[in-house]
């Protein structure tokens, strides 16, 4: 796969994930945040397992996991238990359009971890983008402009982005393997873990017609999106894939405004503009 095709896969991943935030918000009227996190990942795993059954003859000739992959696999699953629980809790208590944009902080976390830990290159243009995206994320996190206090739920969304930033870099180390296999391991491991955490916390999931749509949303927004994301990472790296993936929060924010109609605040508009400038710079063609 050449770089141009890898970039297309990163954009496909962004488009698919964009629907997650607004429609998860809708489904959480009947499903608790922790169970929602689990169902999204279980839907991804179940869906990709079915896809693999019907496409076995054209399976990618990728290398199997080895013993040295165990730390990265373990970290990937644990971080994917923490991140969606944090994000769904933030989303349950916050406007979905703001949470969608805050998701772009994942670029900052992914790029900095890729730079510090894995020695990936960050261009001057991407450094400026990191600053702008951070400023926009802070603006979106302000709950009271008079005292400039930060919403605790926005802080949870930012923490979720940090978890996913580290997880993206762990997944990058596994991207030589079949992407569908990574989605399945990630989905069943993290989905089951989230359900266990929900049960321990006292949540209950009663039979509901909302469960199937939650699983389907997980397959589309998490399963197919992760599949495309891993393919892109294999060829253009974690930092650059995350940069192209940055289109997702803007699409998600626009869908959220359409699904939950209201006039955006001045602070949201300002943050949107700053975030857009940062994202434009993050999509570096160097």
N, C-alpha and C positions, 0 to 999 in steps of 0.2 A: 504494500500500500504506500503510495507517495504522500507527501505532506498535505497536498491539496485535498486528497480524499480523506485523510485523517481529520483535517479541519472540518470537513462536512459532517463527519461522524460526531465531532464535538458539538456542532450546532444542532444536529438531530437530538443529541442527549439533552441539550438545553431546552429545546422545544417540548420534548416529552415531559421533562421534569416540571415545566412551568405550570402545568395544570394541577400539580400536587397541592399547593398551598390553599387556593380558593376552595377546591372540592373537598379537601380534608376538613377545612373549616365547616363546610356544610354538613359533612357526615358526623362531625363531633357533636352535633345536636343530639345524637343518639348513642354515640360511642365515646368512652372516656379516652383522654389523650394517650395514656399508656397502651391501652388495647389498640388504639388507632395506629400507633407506631409499630406494634407487633404485626397487625394485619397487613400493613403496607409492605413489609419485608416478606411476610409469608406469601402474599400474593405474587411478589416478584419471583420467589423461589418456585412456587407451584407452576406459575405460567411458563417460566423458562424451562422447567423440567418437561412440561408437555411439548414445548417447541423442540427440545432436544430429541424427544422420542420420535417426532415426525420428520426430523432432519438428520437423523443419525448417519445416513449415507453420505452427507456432505459435511460431516463434522470437520472442524478446523484441525490441522495437524500440529497441535501445540504440545509443548512439553508438559509432563505431569508434575504435580507438586512434589517437592523433596523435603527431607528433614529440615533443611536450613530455612524453609518457608514457614515452618510452624510458628515462630515468633510473629511474623507479619500476618499470618492468618488469624492468630489469636488476637492480636491488637486490632485488626480489621473488624472482627466480630464484636469485641468489647466496645470499641468506639462507636460501632453502628447500633449498639444497644443504647448507649448514652445519648448520642446526638439526636435521634428522632424523638426520644422521650422529652428531651429538653425543648426541641423545636415545637412539638405538638402541644406541650404545656404553655409555651409562649403564645402560640397561635390561638389556643382556646381563650386566652385572656386579652388578646391584642387584635387590632385591625389587620386583616390578612394582607392588605396592600403594603403596609409598613413592614410586616414580617417577610414578605416576598423580597422587598428591596434589601433588608438587612442580610438576607441570604448571600448577597454579594460580598460580604465580609469574608466569605469562604476563600475568595481569591487572595486576600491578604494573608490569611492563615496558611493556605496551601503554598503560596509563593515564598513566604518567609521560612517555612519549615523546609521546603525544597532547597532553598539557598543555604540555610544554616546547617542542616543535618546532611543533606544529600548533595550539596555543592553544585546544584543547578544554577545556571547563569540567570541573573536578573538585570535587564537593560536599564539605562537611566530613565527611559520612557515608562517602564513598568514601575520603577520606584516612585515616580510622580503619581502614577495611577493608584498605587498603594496608599499614598497620603490622602488623595482625594476621596477614595472609597472609605477610608477610615473616618474622615471628617463627616461624610454623608451618613455613615452608620451611627455616629454620635448624635447627629441632628435627629435621626429617626428614633433614637432611644430616649430623647428628652420628653418627659411626661409633664413637666411644669416649666414653662419658659420664664416665669418670674423668679424662680429660685434655681433654675437650670438643674433640676433633679432628674436622675436617670430612672426610667421605668425598670423595675426588677425583672419583668417578663421580657423586655428587650435585651436585658443582660443575659437571660437564659438563651435567647436566640443567638446572641453573639458567641456564647460559650458553645452552643451546638455547632456553629461555624468553625470554631477552633478544633473541636473534635473531628469534624469532617475534613478539615485541613490536614490534620495528622493522618487520618484514615486514607485520604487521597494518596498521600505519599507512601503509605504501606501498600496500598493497592498497586501503585506504580511498580513496586518491586516484584509484584506477582503478574504483571501484565503480559509476560511472555506466554502465560498459560491461556487456555481457552476461556474467553470472556464469559460464556454461558456458565461454565463451571464455577467461576468466581462469583457470579450472581447467585447461583444455587447455594454455595457454601455460605455466602454472606446473608442471603435471605433466610434460609432455615436456621442458621446459627443465631443471627440477630433477632429474627422474628420470634423464635422460641424464647430467647432470653428476655425480650421485652414483655412477652406474655407472662413469664414466670415472675418478673419484677412487678407487673400489674397485680397478679394474684397475691403475692406477698404483701403488697401495699393495701390490700383489701378491696380492690376493684373487682367487679363482676361483669361478665359479658353474657347477657341473656340472648336467647334466639331472636334474631331480628332480620328483617329484609335488607337492612343496611350493611350486613356483613359481606355479602357477595359483591356489592359495588365497591366496598373498601378493598377487597382482595383484587378486583379488576383494576382499580386505580393503582394499587401497588404494582401490578404487573406492567402497566403502561408507563407510569411516572417514575417507578423505581427500577423494575426489571429491564425493560427495553432501554431505558435511559442509561442505566449502569453498563449494560452490554455495549452500547455505542461509546460511552465514556472510556471504558477500558481499552477498546480498540484504538481510540484516539491517543490515549496515554502511551500506548506501546510505541508510537511513532513520533510523537511531538513532545512527550514529557508531561509531568504533572503540572508545572507552572503554566505552560502555554495552553494546555487543555482547559485548565481552570479559567483562563482568561476568555477563551471563546465561549465557555459554558456560562459566562457572565450575562449573556443575553437572557437567560432564563428568568431571573428575578424581575426584569422589566416587563416581560410578557406576563408573568404571574401577577404582577401588580395591576396591569391593565385589565386582565381577566377578573381580578378581585373587585376592581371598581365597577365592572360591568355586572358581576354577580351580586355585589352588595352596593347598590347605587348610593352615592353621596358625593358632595363637593369636597375635593381634597383640601386639606389645610395649607396655609402658606408655607409652613415648615416642611410639609411633605413635598410640595412642589420644588422648594429650594433644594431639599435633599435629593430629589429625583434628578434635578439638573446637575448637581455636583457629582452624583453617582454616574450619570450618563457620561460626563466628561472623563471621569476616571476609567470607566469601562472602555471608552473609545481608545484611550491611551494604553489600556491593558491588552487590547488586541493588537499586539506588537508584531510587525511584519519582518523584524530582523531575523 
